[in-house]
Each structure stands twice: as structure tokens, then as C-alpha cells.
Amino acid sequence: MTTESDEPESEFDELLEEAGLAMTMGDLDDALELFDEAEELADNDLQHAHCLAGRAAVFIGRKRFAEAVDLLREAVEFAGDEAPASVHCNLAFALDKLRRYDEAVAAHGRCIARHEREHGASHPRTLRKRGDLAYSMIGLGRLDEAETILRDVVDGLARKADREPDWYTTALINLGYFLLRSRKDPEAAIRTFDRAEAMRDRCSTEYRDGFSPELEAVLLQNRSEACDAIGRTREAAELRDRAKRLTTRA
């Protein structure tokens, strides 16, 4: 008896898989060629949408955001209600980069709604995408709403910290950066960065993979900016130096 898992992958699926691997390796030219090849084999609207979304991801990688937006909107038209959350997420990201924040808010909302349907409102992935929405709110000057979202995301991920320590730490860094840049409150930012550092120390002792060097570099860089703002210049310089060494090593 043949089960669904025993079915061989189609040539279309194999091309998409190869294109995804090329994207992961940073081979954008190869990825684009593979998505174009897959497009020639697509025989339904959802497959066309996947190819369009893949090509859009390449353009995002090349910082050609306006072209990515056009492709992603076309992908949404093809896929309709079946459009995966990632399509709406990438559309929102590209719109944010173009500073088209009103449109980005709508796209973030569709992404979040899809994650809520698939995973639930308190799932780490849903919470993380709500954090992305805050960026658009900041762009629109809706700071109170942005702060509420960022704090809710921190609180939600705090309950999932053992499961997703990097995501929780990122949420703390994002809140701290907001307090520093948007609220002009470096002391509150530093207190938030303190919580992120506590999670870093916990990661180094409790988790096999430890703490991401890239994430720690971001934390150190942001904390250095907060220290500069309150006149702790020597500490700020030391933090920047540590961040630079981490970045070079990574």
C-alpha cells in the first residue's frame, strides 16, 4: 500500500526545494533561475503563488522592495485565502522598507490572523509577528499602540522563554530600543536591556546552543547607545568594542 508520504516529490516541488536551499546559501541568482523554472511547471494558482513569492524573496534579498511588493500582491491574488502567512509577512516587510506604513499595518494584520488561525494567539510565532506590527505603528507615529504591542509580546514570550529564548531576548531588545529611540528614556531602556542580559547569562548555562553571537552583538550595540545617552561614555565604548569583536568572529 502506498501512503501519502511514500509519494515521490514532483519536479515542481524539487525545484522549489532547491530554490529554497539556494536562498539559504545566499545564491540569489541561482534561486531566481530555479523559481523561474518552477513557474513554467506550475499548473494551479497556488503553485503560481509560491513561485511569485519565491521570486519576491529574491528581490527582497536584493533590496528591490517595490518589485517585491508587486510580486507579492500578485501572489496574494493567485492564492486568495490559501496564501501562507509568509507571503503577507514578506509583503509587510517590503512595505515597511518603503515606508508605506498604512499598507504594511494591513499586511501585518493578515499575517497575524493567519498565524492565529493555525497556531493560536499565544503561540510564539504569532507573538513574534505582532512584534513586527509595532515597527509599522512607530512609523505612523502611533507610539502608545506600539508600546502596548511590544510589552504584550515581551510578556507573552516570557512565558515561552524556555522554548524560544532567542525570540524572548529579541522582544526585550526591541522594547529597549523603542524606549531609547522613541520614548527618549535611556534609563528605562537599560533596565530592559538588563533583562535581556539576564536571559543571555541563563542561555549560556542552561541551553546547549548558548546565546546567538549575532543577537548578543545587537544587544551590546543598543546598550552602548543608551549608555552614551546618559554620559557613561567609557562603558559605551567598551560595549561597542565587544559588539565589534562578536560581529567579526561571527
Number of C-alpha atoms within 10 A of each C-alpha: 3 6 6 6 7 8 8 9 11 10 12 20 15 14 22 23 16 16 28 20 14 17 19 11 10 13 14 20 12 16 26 22 14 23 25 19 17 21 20 11 15 17 10 10 15 19 20 21 27 24 27 25 28 26 25 28 27 24 20 20 14 11 13 16 23 17 14 27 23 13 23 29 18 16 26 22 15 19 19 13 9 13 21 20 19 13 26 25 22 23 31 29 26 25 23 23 17 14 14 16 21 15 15 28 22 16 23 27 18 19 25 25 18 20 22 16 10 12 13 15 16 16 15 23 18 21 26 21 19 22 24 23 27 26 23 27 20 17 16 15 12 13 18 13 13 25 20 13 21 26 16 16 25 25 16 19 27 19 13 16 17 15 12 14 22 21 21 26 27 20 27 28 28 24 25 30 25 22 20 21 14 14 15 14 17 22 16 17 26 22 13 21 24 17 15 23 18 11 19 21 13 15 18 13 11 11 11 8 9 15 19 15 15 14 19 22 21 18 25 23 20 25 27 23 22 27 21 16 16 12 10 13 15 11 14 22 16 13 21 19 16 16 23 16 13 18 15 9 9 10
